[in-house]
């Protein structure tokens, strides 16, 4: 019988590669926030958003969208720069959501910046 260390190294390498491959297939959301009850007709937008880089920018964008009546929930995936937004079409439309995401902000030094840009929308 061979020594355990002979089998351990290949097992660790194969396990690591498997985790890397499967980890990308089942990416966990960076953040998820619900704002309203999922009652009545609710639609889903799948958006690619430039500027969605980390947990902090994700939280900032979610807080901005959460202030809009009609937004039910927002889930972000920062590795893919993706946001999934559930909304009530009777209260808001996708163009209003895009404008809210792309709205500029004024910094303390009075500069105006655009932190997010919606690159793609799938209904």
NORKA-V930900 format. One record per backbone hydrogen bond with DSSP energy under -0.5 kcal/mol. NH is the residue of the N-H (numbers start at 1). CO is the residue of the C=O. E is the energy in kcal/mol with one decimal. If there is no record, write none. Layout:
<<NH:CO:E> <NH:CO:E>>
This chain:
<<6:3:-1.3> <7:3:-0.7> <7:4:-0.9> <8:4:-1.6> <9:5:-1.2> <10:6:-0.5> <11:7:-1.7> <12:8:-2.5> <13:9:-2.3> <14:10:-2.6> <15:11:-2.4> <16:12:-2.5> <17:13:-2.3> <18:14:-2.3> <19:15:-2.4> <20:16:-2.3> <21:17:-2.2> <22:18:-2.7> <23:19:-2.4> <24:20:-1.1> <25:21:-0.8> <26:22:-1.4> <27:24:-0.6> <30:76:-2.8> <31:76:-1.1> <33:74:-2.5> <35:72:-3.5> <36:72:-1.5> <39:37:-2.0> <43:87:-2.9> <45:85:-2.8> <46:122:-2.6> <47:45:-0.6> <47:83:-3.2> <48:120:-2.2> <49:47:-0.6> <49:81:-3.1> <50:48:-0.5> <50:117:-3.0> <52:49:-1.3> <53:51:-1.4> <58:54:-2.2> <59:55:-2.5> <60:56:-2.3> <61:57:-2.4> <62:58:-2.4> <63:59:-2.3> <64:60:-1.8> <65:61:-2.4> <66:62:-2.4> <67:63:-0.6> <67:64:-0.8> <68:65:-1.9> <69:67:-0.5> <71:68:-1.6> <72:70:-0.6> <72:86:-2.7> <73:86:-1.5> <74:33:-2.4> <75:84:-2.4> <76:31:-2.6> <77:82:-2.9> <80:77:-0.9> <81:77:-0.6> <81:78:-0.5> <82:77:-2.3> <83:47:-2.5> <84:75:-3.3> <85:45:-2.4> <85:83:-0.6> <86:73:-2.4> <87:43:-2.5> <88:70:-2.7> <89:87:-0.7> <91:88:-2.1> <92:88:-1.8> <96:93:-0.6> <97:93:-1.6> <98:94:-2.5> <99:95:-2.4> <100:96:-2.0> <101:97:-2.1> <102:98:-2.3> <103:99:-0.7> <105:113:-2.7> <107:105:-0.5> <107:111:-3.3> <110:107:-2.0> <113:105:-2.5> <113:111:-0.5> <115:113:-0.7> <117:50:-1.9> <119:48:-2.9> <119:117:-0.6> <120:48:-1.3> <122:46:-2.3>>
